Amino acid sequence: MNEAFSYSEIDAYVDRCIAITPEERSFFHSILEPKTIERKQHLLRAGEICRYEYYVISGCLRSYYLDEKGNEVNIMFPVEDWWLGDLVSFTYNIPSSLYIEAMEDSILWMINQENKELLFEKVPAFERMFRLMIQRSLAAIQNRLYATIAKTAEQRYQEFMEKYPAIPQRIPQHHIASYLGITPEFLSKIRRKLAS
């Protein structure tokens, strides 16, 4: 296997969530598929069915949708040690409303629905890991919804910078503005104000 496709990162993720035997770990490794994607390529486009969930070994991606005016609205910026995909499309086998684009050359592990179900059957502890992952995702969605409703753009920007300090150096500012629900010009004003 290509050295870029190391199991060490995903094994560390698993070990933080569940305890498994060496045999169970080997089975998990056997159902993972490697994927490389170049900057500006898409893993998923709206209208396609999301056939995989992805774990980021290295790189930075973005998940977004198009609003009614055709504007890109960023949802998240998965980086190393994150899982991503379109949960609704993946789970229900329906067309996605999301796009997933690589912001950097990225290296991923991927798992399809059939292998994920097989994993749950053979190693039930993985159901716990994926449940914890979904709980964290739901909590993040709830916090983001609350922030959008109850916090100012400046507060949202400050929280984004505190929570994801490495991401702003890896993506253009207009993508951060989209994530925050503001214009790039307004983000520039906020940044100037905070810098002074």
N, C-alpha and C positions, 0 to 999 in steps of 0.2 A: 504494500500500500504506500502511496505517496506520503512522505513525511509530513506534509501540510495537514493531512487528515489524521491528526493525533486524537486518541481517545481521552487523553489526560484531562482536557477541559470539561468534556461532557461527563466523565467519570466523577470529577470533583463536584459538578452540579448535582449529580445523582446522590453522591455521598452526603451532601448537605441535607438531602430530603429523606432518604430511606437507607436501610441497611440491606444489602443483597449478598448472596454467595458468589464466589468466583464463577461458578457454572451459570448462574443467572446473569452475571455481567457479560459473560461470553455470548450468551443467547441474545442479549440486548445489542451487543456489538454486531452480531450477525445480521440483524434486520435493519441496521442503519445504512443509508446510502449516502455516498459523498457527492457534493455538488460545489462547483466553483462558478462564480458569476462575475463578470466584468462590470466596472463602473458604468452606469447609465443603462445597463440591461435590466429587463423586468423579469422577476420570478413569476409574477401573476399580473393579469390585466382584468379589468372589469369585464364581466360576461363569461370568463373562463371559470371552470370549477377548480377550486383549490384542492389538489390531490395529495398534498403533503403538509406536514408541520415541519418547521425548520429550526435548527439550533445553530446559532452563530458561533463559529470557532474564531474567525477573525473577519473584520470588516465593519461596515456601517451601511444600513439600508434605511429606507423610509416606506411607511405604509400611508397611503392617501386615497382620497376619493375625489371625484369631480362634483362640484355643486351645480345647481340648476343653471348657473351662468357659465359653466365650463371652467371655473377656477379650481385649482388644485388645493385641497384642504388636507394638511398633514395630520395624521393621527398619532404616529409614534416613529421613533428613530431607533430601531433595534441595533445594538452593538454586541460586542463579545459577551458571551454567557447569557444571551437572551434567546427566548423562543419566539417564533412569529409564524403567522399564517392568517388565513381568514377562517376563524373558528366556525362561523355560521355555514359558510360554503363547504368547508371540510366535513363538518358533522352531518349536515343534511344533504350533501351532494347536490347543491344548487349553485347556479351561477353567482360569482362573486360581484360585489359592488366596489371592491377595492383594487388598487394597484399596489404592487410591491416592487420597488426599484432599488438597485444597488447604488449607493452614494460613493462607494469605494469598491475596488476589487475585493470580493468577499469569498470566504470559504465556509461551507455549511455542512451539517449533517441533516438528513431528512428522513422522515418516517411516513409511510402511507397509512391509510385507515385500516386496511386489512392487517398489516403487521402490528399496528398499535393494538388492535383487538386481540391478536394472537399473544402479544406481550402481556396484556392484562390477564389473559387466560393462564399463561404459563408462569408468570411472575406477578401475582396480585399486588405486591407492594408498589408496582408502578402506577396502579390506579390512584394510590395515595399521592404519589409525586405529581401526577397530572392534575389531580383535584386541588392540591396546594397551589399549583401554577395558575389554575383557573380562578381560585379564590383571590390570589394576588392581583390578577388581571382585573377582576371585578372591583376590587378595592381601589385600584388605580383609576378605573373608569368613573367610579363614584366620586373620588377625590377631584378628578378633572372636571366633572360636571359641576360639582360644588364650586370649584374655583372659577369656572366660566360664568356662573350665575352671581356669585357673591363677592368676587375679588376684582380689584382693578387690574388693568393690563400690566401696570408696573409691578404689582404684587405677584402676578402670574409669571412675569419674566424673572423676577428675583427667585421665586420658588424653582423655576425651571433650571436656573443657573446653579442653585444650591443642590438640587437633586441630581442633575446630570452635568457636572462641571466639565467633563471631557468632550461632550458632544458639540458644543458651540464651535470648537476649533476644527471640527470635521465636516460641518455642513454650512452652506451659505445662509446668511442672515435672513433672506426672504423666506426660507423654509421654516425658520424659527418663528418668524412673524405669522406665517400661515398657521402653524401649530397653536400659537397664542390667540389666534382669531383677530389679528390686527394687521394694518398695512406695514410694509417695510419702512415707510417714512415715519410712521408713529413709533416703530421699534427704534429707529435711529434717534428720535427725540428722547425716548426713555433711556437709551444707552448714554447719550450725552449728559442728561440730567444726573444719572447715577455716577458718571465719571467725574463730575465737577464737585 
